[in-house]
Structures are given as C-alpha cells and as structure tokens.
Amino acid sequence: MPTLSAYPPLNVQVHTPRLSLLGATDELLERLVPTVRKGVVTEPPWPFDDPASLYEDSPQREWRWLRGIWRGRGQVSESQWRLYFVVVVDGEPLGMQDLIGIDFATFGTVTSFSWLDPDLRGRGLGKEMRQAVLHLAFEGFGAREASSDAFFDNQASNGVSQALGYEPNGVSWDTRRGEPAQLKQWRLLREQWAERRRDDIELVAVRECLPVLGIEPAIR
C-alpha cells in the first residue's frame, strides 16, 4: 500500500476498469519524466496554448513542467485550485489529467486539461481519462457544470468533448507558440452528465480533500 500523504489532494484517486487517476506525488512525477523528456508533442497541430512548458527543448521542458506542477500544488485555495493526477494503466504512468476550479463554492464550475503519451493515443484512453475526472467533479465535488476548450484542429480533444455530450459554447482566441489560433469552447451541464453517468468508476479519499478546496460535503 502506498504511504498516505499529510496533504489530502495527493491521496485522491479515481479508478475505472481501464485506468487510474492518482494524485501527482513527486514519485509519480519522476516516473513520468522520461515521457516528458522524449516529447509529448513534437509537430503540428500544436494542442497547447501559451505558455506551455511542453513546447520547450529538453532539459528546460522537464524543469519547467515540474516547477509548474509544484507551483500549482502550492497555490491551492478556496478561490482557485488545480488538482494534478497522473494517469496510470497497468501500473505504468502514461500521462496527466488535471481538474481546475475557480470560485468553485460560488459557481460550481470546473475545467480540465490533459495529455497522454503519444505512443498510446487513438486507443480511447483520452475519453476514459475525461470520464474519470468528470465523475470526480460531478459525483465527488458536486459540480454544476464542466467546460473544455481546444484549438479547432485538435480533433482528438474536440472529439472527446462531443462524444461525452458536451455542447458547443462559442469560440475564443489564444496563442500557441506565439501564433494566434481559434479555440472551440464546450460546456457540459450536470444534468447532461447524469444521463450518461457510469456506475463502474470508484472514488477514493475524496471527502478528506473537500475542506482543502473549500467544498462543503454533500449530505447523503
């Protein structure tokens, strides 16, 4: 059994039949470094908006990536938080899935961010990762709405959003590698998620994490 952390967000886990989302401890991050080092994305279409550490050359890529996660873990508050999860399949860390809340106690909204080892794309794992983190958001945290966005040519991310019942929610602009590009925005309401809710996803150590995020436990 892994040692429990004194910091509750690192103990949160989400398990599906295909994969697990585990709180991004330093041990798990170190095991992901070789994947980051070889390159998560190396050619167009560029999926991430600026600033993105994953566009840097090695070893700055790994250093900035680690510093960003360490910084994000240390800036969690009731008004803004980002939870980092390592995606694990058959005991091997293969990517990351993040969940972000801003003024969650007031609005009940979340957004997500993810990446996966390029060698494992196209196998449905991206969809499974998103379903796992949505289950945490809606079932574990009581979210009212989840949003996502992706550049128009990011077919994988947009395809996952569409497949999971998100509805188009306008467009916006951002830069990637310094160049402007248009983003497609998506929105998923709690009621829409409930229509497709899965009963084979397990949440671990969520209740203990709620006070850190300023979330009132639901009365069941």
FENHURA-V619637 format. One record per residue. N is the residue number from 0. PSI is psi as a letter, one per 20 degrees, with the letter a starting at -180 (none if undefined). Layout:
# FENHURA-V619637
{{N:PSI} {N:PSI}}
This chain:
# FENHURA-V619637
{{0:p} {1:q} {2:p} {3:q} {4:q} {5:i} {6:o} {7:h} {8:h} {9:i} {10:i} {11:p} {12:q} {13:p} {14:p} {15:r} {16:h} {17:h} {18:r} {19:q} {20:o} {21:p} {22:p} {23:n} {24:r} {25:h} {26:g} {27:h} {28:g} {29:h} {30:i} {31:i} {32:g} {33:h} {34:g} {35:h} {36:g} {37:i} {38:o} {39:h} {40:p} {41:i} {42:r} {43:q} {44:p} {45:p} {46:i} {47:q} {48:r} {49:q} {50:p} {51:o} {52:h} {53:i} {54:i} {55:r} {56:q} {57:q} {58:i} {59:h} {60:g} {61:g} {62:g} {63:h} {64:g} {65:g} {66:h} {67:g} {68:g} {69:g} {70:g} {71:h} {72:h} {73:i} {74:j} {75:p} {76:r} {77:h} {78:h} {79:p} {80:q} {81:p} {82:p} {83:p} {84:p} {85:p} {86:p} {87:p} {88:p} {89:l} {90:i} {91:p} {92:p} {93:i} {94:a} {95:q} {96:o} {97:q} {98:p} {99:p} {100:p} {101:p} {102:l} {103:h} {104:h} {105:g} {106:h} {107:k} {108:q} {109:q} {110:r} {111:q} {112:q} {113:r} {114:q} {115:q} {116:p} {117:h} {118:i} {119:j} {120:q} {121:j} {122:j} {123:j} {124:h} {125:g} {126:g} {127:h} {128:g} {129:g} {130:h} {131:g} {132:h} {133:h} {134:g} {135:g} {136:g} {137:g} {138:g} {139:g} {140:i} {141:k} {142:q} {143:h} {144:q} {145:q} {146:r} {147:q} {148:q} {149:q} {150:q} {151:h} {152:j} {153:m} {154:h} {155:g} {156:g} {157:h} {158:h} {159:g} {160:g} {161:g} {162:h} {163:j} {164:j} {165:q} {166:q} {167:p} {168:k} {169:a} {170:r} {171:r} {172:q} {173:r} {174:q} {175:p} {176:k} {177:i} {178:p} {179:q} {180:q} {181:p} {182:q} {183:p} {184:q} {185:q} {186:p} {187:o} {188:q} {189:g} {190:h} {191:h} {192:g} {193:h} {194:h} {195:j} {196:p} {197:q} {198:j} {199:k} {200:p} {201:p} {202:p} {203:p} {204:k} {205:g} {206:h} {207:h} {208:h} {209:g} {210:h} {211:h} {212:i} {213:k} {214:p} {215:p} {216:p} {217:q} {218:o} {219:none}}
